[in-house]
Amino acid sequence: MKLQNYMLACSVLLFGSAALAEPNLSLADAEEIAIQRDLIMQSQQLAAEAMAEKSVAADSWADPVFKFGALAVPVDSYDLEQEQMTQVVIGYKQMLPRGDSAEINSKKWLSKAGLMSADKNKRKAKLRNIVRKAWLMVYLKEHERDIIKTNTGLFKQLVSVSQSQYVAGRKKQQDVLQAEVEFSLIEDRLEKAESELEVARAALAQWLGSEMASLPLDPSTDFLSELMLSVEQMSENLLLTHPEVSQQDAMLNIAENDVDLAKEKNSAQWGFDISYGVRSGDNPAMIGGERPDFLSMMAVVSLPVFTANKQDRDIVASQQLLMAKKYQRQDLLIALNTKLQQQKSRWYKVIKRITRYQEKVLPQAKQNAKAAMSAYQSGVGSFIALTRARVSEFKAQLSHLKLIVEKANVLTEIRYLVGEES
């Protein structure tokens, strides 16, 4: 019993701490929320399903024609038994699809459904690309603000140091004024950073909603690892899986279906017509004999005879449109390959720059700031040199942060280009 009470108490504590914990917004969460909220993707999914239904309907015969009426009715009496040729007719007429046109039409609608699915995947890829960049912009502005806050404290410390040196008679009042100016400037920069963060959150709110976009970003999110790609995953061959290429492939399928349909117009279209005529009255040639009913059966055929200015031109036109789609696809692949090479070049450059900052610039800037402070306090260094050292360290930190975000943005672009799995 004591053990059960203990476990219950632990559960309550754990649940309570989880409930009190402030939720965070990770990069993966932002992507998923945006995808779930997007109405365009939902409409594209419905359109794809509708076209799949039309594919089933297209692979069917045309609706039959039923006939019901009277033939050869005498207008002097309108007596259905007066004349031998008078009959009440029930008929059925059915036209068959021209060649394999029904099956090809069905495939065409399936191709259109594939195009809508490709449109949906394109929308999903673009949305993921946009949301990632918006999330990264919030990340950049949040961390810029934090760096500025930290340096605000450091510059406030400079004001105190300059004042103490002035009171001790070791420095001039100009140093105090200069320190106060630098402190005011960094305070202004902090206000600007706060404003830019709000703008970045507003841009993210377009896709997530204001409530979710206002959440703090997950500090444990290792977004660079989530976005990282191997060299093989940046291959030009993967451009074939790009959503825009898939879209072009679907359009090519439709154009090929149009060529096949145009060729089927040269096929004969067959049909049949069956009529049954009911006659009333007696046959005078046979005493007491009833008039026999009539059965009529006919085959109907539509023959494409004059094809030079119609069917043949339709075939040529559809073939030309197909070739035009192929050229568009080739041009798209060239453009995508150019963009991929540009992004890969940016990738290698930004990695090189990040390494330089981490191994040289940041340690050197920090060491220089410490040395400048020590020299100023010892009376052998100028306040201008101290200010420059602090500003250089501050700028180096911001530049390093921007490089990290740039690396993530480059990875985001490359992921979009190589047709990331949906």
Backbone hydrogen bonds, N-H to C=O, Kabsch-Sander energy under -0.5 kcal/mol:
donor,donor_aa,acceptor,acceptor_aa,energy
5,N,1,M,-2.2
6,Y,2,K,-2.2
7,M,3,L,-2.4
8,L,4,Q,-2.4
9,A,5,N,-2.3
10,C,6,Y,-2.2
11,S,7,M,-2.2
12,V,8,L,-2.3
13,L,9,A,-2.2
14,L,10,C,-2.7
15,F,11,S,-2.7
16,G,12,V,-2.6
17,S,13,L,-2.5
18,A,14,L,-2.1
19,A,15,F,-2.3
20,L,16,G,-2.0
21,A,17,S,-1.3
25,L,216,P,-2.1
26,S,24,N,-0.6
30,A,26,S,-2.1
31,E,27,L,-2.0
32,E,28,A,-2.3
33,I,29,D,-2.7
34,A,30,A,-2.1
35,I,31,E,-2.2
36,Q,32,E,-2.3
37,R,33,I,-1.8
38,D,34,A,-1.0
42,Q,38,D,-1.0
43,S,39,L,-2.2
44,Q,40,I,-2.3
45,Q,41,M,-2.1
46,L,42,Q,-1.9
47,A,43,S,-2.2
48,A,44,Q,-2.2
49,E,45,Q,-2.1
50,A,46,L,-2.3
51,M,47,A,-2.1
52,A,48,A,-1.7
53,E,49,E,-1.7
54,K,50,A,-2.0
55,S,51,M,-1.6
56,V,52,A,-1.1
57,A,53,E,-1.8
58,A,54,K,-2.4
59,D,55,S,-1.0
60,S,58,A,-1.1
62,A,95,M,-0.7
65,V,93,K,-3.1
66,F,64,P,-0.5
67,K,91,G,-2.6
69,G,89,V,-2.2
71,L,87,Q,-2.9
78,Y,74,P,-2.3
80,L,78,Y,-0.6
82,Q,79,D,-1.0
83,E,79,D,-0.6
86,T,83,E,-0.5
87,Q,71,L,-1.7
88,V,278,V,-2.8
89,V,69,G,-3.0
89,V,87,Q,-0.6
90,I,276,Y,-2.6
91,G,67,K,-2.8
92,Y,274,I,-3.2
93,K,65,V,-3.0
94,Q,272,F,-2.7
96,L,270,W,-3.4
99,G,97,P,-0.7
99,G,268,A,-0.7
101,S,98,R,-2.1
104,I,100,D,-2.4
105,N,101,S,-2.8
106,S,102,A,-2.1
107,K,103,E,-2.0
108,K,104,I,-2.3
109,W,105,N,-2.1
110,L,106,S,-1.9
111,S,107,K,-2.4
112,K,108,K,-2.2
113,A,109,W,-2.2
114,G,110,L,-2.3
115,L,111,S,-2.0
116,M,112,K,-2.2
117,S,113,A,-2.1
118,A,114,G,-2.3
119,D,115,L,-2.5
120,K,116,M,-2.2
121,N,117,S,-2.4
122,K,118,A,-2.4
123,R,119,D,-2.6
124,K,120,K,-2.6
125,A,121,N,-2.5
126,K,122,K,-2.6
127,L,123,R,-2.8
128,R,124,K,-2.6
129,N,125,A,-2.2
130,I,126,K,-2.7
131,V,127,L,-2.9
132,R,128,R,-2.3
133,K,129,N,-1.9
134,A,130,I,-2.4
135,W,131,V,-2.9
136,L,132,R,-2.7
137,M,133,K,-1.9
138,V,134,A,-1.9
139,Y,135,W,-2.5
140,L,136,L,-2.7
141,K,137,M,-2.6
142,E,138,V,-2.7
143,H,139,Y,-2.3
144,E,140,L,-2.5
145,R,141,K,-2.1
146,D,142,E,-2.0
147,I,143,H,-2.5
148,I,144,E,-2.5
149,K,145,R,-2.6
150,T,146,D,-2.4
151,N,147,I,-2.4
152,T,148,I,-2.1
153,G,149,K,-1.6
154,L,150,T,-1.3
155,F,151,N,-2.8
156,K,152,T,-2.0
157,Q,153,G,-1.7
158,L,154,L,-1.6
159,V,155,F,-1.6
160,S,156,K,-1.8
161,V,157,Q,-2.6
162,S,158,L,-2.8
163,Q,159,V,-2.2
164,S,160,S,-2.4
165,Q,161,V,-2.4
166,Y,162,S,-2.0
167,V,163,Q,-2.7
168,A,164,S,-1.9
169,G,166,Y,-1.2
170,R,165,Q,-2.4
171,K,165,Q,-1.2
175,D,172,K,-1.0
176,V,172,K,-0.8
177,L,173,Q,-2.3
178,Q,174,Q,-2.7
179,A,175,D,-2.4
180,E,176,V,-2.3
181,V,177,L,-2.2
182,E,178,Q,-2.4
183,F,179,A,-2.2
184,S,180,E,-2.3
185,L,181,V,-2.4
186,I,182,E,-2.1
187,E,183,F,-1.9
188,D,184,S,-2.2
189,R,185,L,-2.1
190,L,186,I,-1.9
191,E,187,E,-2.0
192,K,188,D,-2.1
193,A,189,R,-2.3
194,E,190,L,-2.3
195,S,191,E,-2.1
196,E,192,K,-2.5
197,L,193,A,-2.1
198,E,194,E,-1.8
199,V,195,S,-2.0
200,A,196,E,-2.3
201,R,197,L,-2.4
202,A,198,E,-2.1
203,A,199,V,-1.9
204,L,200,A,-1.9
205,A,201,R,-2.2
206,Q,202,A,-0.8
206,Q,203,A,-0.5
207,W,204,L,-1.4
208,L,204,L,-1.7
209,G,205,A,-2.3
213,A,209,G,-2.3
214,S,210,S,-1.2
215,L,212,M,-1.3
218,D,25,L,-2.0
221,T,218,D,-1.3
223,F,221,T,-1.2
225,S,222,D,-0.5
226,E,222,D,-1.7
227,L,223,F,-2.0
228,M,224,L,-1.3
234,M,231,V,-1.4
235,S,232,E,-1.3
238,L,235,S,-1.2
239,L,236,E,-1.7
240,L,237,N,-1.3
241,T,238,L,-1.7
242,H,239,L,-1.8
245,V,242,H,-0.6
246,S,242,H,-2.3
247,Q,243,P,-1.9
248,Q,244,E,-2.0
249,D,245,V,-2.6
250,A,246,S,-2.0
251,M,247,Q,-1.9
252,L,248,Q,-2.2
253,N,249,D,-2.1
254,I,250,A,-1.8
255,A,251,M,-2.2
256,E,252,L,-2.5
257,N,253,N,-2.1
258,D,254,I,-2.1
259,V,255,A,-1.7
260,D,256,E,-2.1
261,L,257,N,-2.5
262,A,258,D,-2.3
263,K,259,V,-2.0
264,E,260,D,-1.7
265,K,261,L,-0.7
265,K,262,A,-0.8
266,N,263,K,-1.7
267,S,264,E,-1.8
269,Q,302,S,-2.1
270,W,268,A,-0.6
271,G,300,V,-2.4
272,F,94,Q,-2.4
273,D,298,M,-2.8
274,I,92,Y,-3.0
275,S,296,S,-3.0
276,Y,90,I,-3.1
277,G,294,F,-3.5
278,V,88,V,-3.4
278,V,276,Y,-0.5
279,R,277,G,-0.5
280,S,80,L,-0.6
283,N,289,G,-3.5
286,M,283,N,-1.6
289,G,283,N,-0.5
289,G,286,M,-2.2
291,R,281,G,-2.0
294,F,277,G,-2.4
296,S,275,S,-3.2
298,M,273,D,-2.3
300,V,271,G,-3.2
302,S,269,Q,-2.8
303,L,301,V,-0.6
305,V,303,L,-1.2
307,T,305,V,-1.3
310,K,307,T,-0.9
312,D,307,T,-2.6
313,R,307,T,-0.5
314,D,310,K,-2.3
315,I,311,Q,-2.1
316,V,312,D,-2.1
317,A,313,R,-2.6
318,S,314,D,-2.3
319,Q,315,I,-2.2
320,Q,316,V,-2.2
321,L,317,A,-2.2
322,L,318,S,-1.9
323,M,319,Q,-2.1
324,A,320,Q,-2.2
325,K,321,L,-2.0
326,K,322,L,-1.8
327,Y,323,M,-2.2
328,Q,324,A,-2.1
329,R,325,K,-2.1
330,Q,326,K,-2.2
331,D,327,Y,-2.5
332,L,328,Q,-2.1
333,L,329,R,-2.2
334,I,330,Q,-2.0
335,A,331,D,-2.3
336,L,332,L,-2.8
337,N,333,L,-2.4
338,T,334,I,-2.1
339,K,335,A,-2.1
340,L,336,L,-2.5
341,Q,337,N,-2.4
342,Q,338,T,-2.1
343,Q,339,K,-2.5
344,K,340,L,-2.6
345,S,341,Q,-2.1
346,R,342,Q,-2.2
347,W,343,Q,-2.4
348,Y,344,K,-2.2
349,K,345,S,-2.0
350,V,346,R,-2.8
351,I,347,W,-2.0
352,K,348,Y,-1.8
353,R,349,K,-2.2
354,I,350,V,-2.6
355,T,351,I,-2.3
356,R,352,K,-1.9
357,Y,353,R,-2.4
358,Q,354,I,-2.6
359,E,355,T,-2.5
360,K,356,R,-2.6
361,V,356,R,-1.7
362,L,357,Y,-2.7
364,Q,360,K,-2.6
365,A,361,V,-2.8
366,K,362,L,-2.3
367,Q,363,P,-2.4
368,N,364,Q,-2.6
369,A,365,A,-2.1
370,K,366,K,-2.1
371,A,367,Q,-2.4
372,A,368,N,-2.3
373,M,369,A,-2.2
374,S,370,K,-2.4
375,A,371,A,-2.5
376,Y,372,A,-2.2
377,Q,373,M,-2.5
378,S,374,S,-1.5
379,G,376,Y,-0.9
380,V,375,A,-2.1
381,G,375,A,-1.6
386,L,382,S,-1.6
387,T,383,F,-2.9
388,R,384,I,-2.6
389,A,385,A,-2.0
390,R,386,L,-2.3
391,V,387,T,-2.7
392,S,388,R,-2.5
393,E,389,A,-2.1
394,F,390,R,-2.4
395,K,391,V,-2.8
396,A,392,S,-2.2
397,Q,393,E,-2.1
398,L,394,F,-1.9
399,S,395,K,-2.6
400,H,396,A,-2.3
401,L,397,Q,-2.0
402,K,398,L,-2.4
403,L,399,S,-1.9
404,I,400,H,-1.9
405,V,401,L,-2.1
406,E,402,K,-2.5
407,K,403,L,-2.5
408,A,404,I,-1.8
409,N,405,V,-2.4
410,V,406,E,-2.5
411,L,407,K,-2.2
412,T,408,A,-2.1
413,E,409,N,-2.2
414,I,410,V,-2.5
415,R,411,L,-2.6
416,Y,412,T,-1.8
417,L,413,E,-2.1
418,V,414,I,-2.4
419,G,416,Y,-1.0
420,E,415,R,-1.6
